[in-house]
Amino acid sequence: MADEDAKKDDQQQGDAAEEKKDDNKPAEGDKPEAKADDKPSKEYSKEVNAIVEQVEKMTVLEVADLVSAIEDKFGVSAAPVAVAGAAPAAGDGGDGGGDDEKSAYTIHLVSTGDKKIDVIKAVREVTDLGLGEAKELVESAPKDVKADVPKDDAEEAKKKLEAAGATVELK
């Protein structure tokens, strides 16, 4: 009788193993695995792949915390970067001919001069930056203050910044 029970158990385990081999579908609640024909756009090192696998297992909040920690640790930002000199819009007549007059300018702070506090105040007036951000921008001169500014606004901002003691260029 014990032999028959052992044979039944062995047979059931063998059947279960065959079902697992035949069943390519993930169990309910499991994450689907990448298909063999899904090739990554780039080959990555083993270390990078290991990190990606760890990130896949994280919750959204944990990933957000990870991004914040990386930003703090390395002084980088995960925000998209605006590209200067982007292609002209369809209505701008981007044929390269015609007007030599630019329609948008970049306000570039060359130097702060002797009145750094006044320059910080002026930067806050011409941008929507807070006090800390404006101070950091002024201290890191030469630096772009604002990009893609209409000509009239750029000239007005330049006057305000120069009145505060800064040296400014319009690019």
Secondary structure as UniProt FT lines:
FT   HELIX           2..22
FT   TURN            28..29
FT   TURN            36..37
FT   HELIX           46..56
FT   HELIX           60..74
FT   TURN            84..85
FT   HELIX           90..92
FT   STRAND          104..111
FT   HELIX           116..126
FT   HELIX           131..139
FT   STRAND          143..150
FT   HELIX           151..163
FT   TURN            164..165
FT   STRAND          167..170
//
